[in-house]
Amino acid sequence: METVRLGNQGQLVLPEAIRSVYQWVEGTNFFIWDTGSEIVIKPVSPFPVSQLEPPDTPSIYQGAPLTLEDMEKAIDIEAGKHK
């Protein structure tokens, strides 16, 4: 745990070790909220939050199941195109 000091403009300087670990650079935006017992600061994600499909969602492929041999053959054919 490290201690930081609140500046006269309301600024906190995050320790370099923490900025480095999280790769936060100047201009990184953060959300801040009060939980009632603590203040939470979290970086704004540069990418939209995505949701994985539930496991029972059918796959896009609707054909007959492929064997391992079928998949290996397809890989070999595609690899041959890039020689």
N, C-alpha and C positions, 0 to 999 in steps of 0.2 A: 504494500500500500504506500502511496506517495501523497504528500500534502501539496496542494496548490493554493495560490492566493488570488482573491478576487481583486481585479484592478479597478481604478476609479471610473472606467467606462463600462464596468460590468463584465469585463473579459476574464476568462480563465485561460491560462496557458497549459496545454496538455504536455506532459513530459515527452521528450524526444523518443525515449524507449517505447512508450505506448504508441506514439504516432508511427514509428517505424514498423512495429509488429503488425499493425492494422493497415499500413500503407496509406495513412491519411496525410494529405498534402494541403498546402494553403488553398483555401477555397472550397474544401470539403464541406458539404451541408449536413446538418444534424437535426434530428427531431429532439425535442426536450419536453419532458412532462413530469409532473409532480404526482407521485403515487399516494401521497399522504404521509408516508414515512421516509421517503427518499426521493431524490431527483434522479431521473434516468436520462442519459444522453445516448442517442443511437444514431449512427450515420444513415443518411437517406440513401436507399439503394439506387444505383444508377440504372438498374434494370427493373422492369415490372415484375412483381411477384407472380410466379407461375404455379400452376396446380397440376400435379401428376394425375393421370387417369386412375380411377379405382381399379384394383386388380381384376375385378369381374367384368371390366369393359372388354368387349371383343376386339381383337386386333383388326387392323385395316385389311390385312391379307385374308381373303376369303376362299382361296383355292385349297387344293388337297395339301395335307401336311407334307413338309419336305423332310427328307432323310438327311443325315449328316453327309452322306455321299453326294446328294443333290447340291447341298450348300457348298461343299468343297469343289465340286465341278464348276459351279457358277463363279466361285472365287478364282479358280485357275483360268477360266475363260476371260474374265475381266482383267486379271493380271497380265495375260498375254497381250491385251490391247495396248498396254502401257509400256511395252518393251522398246 
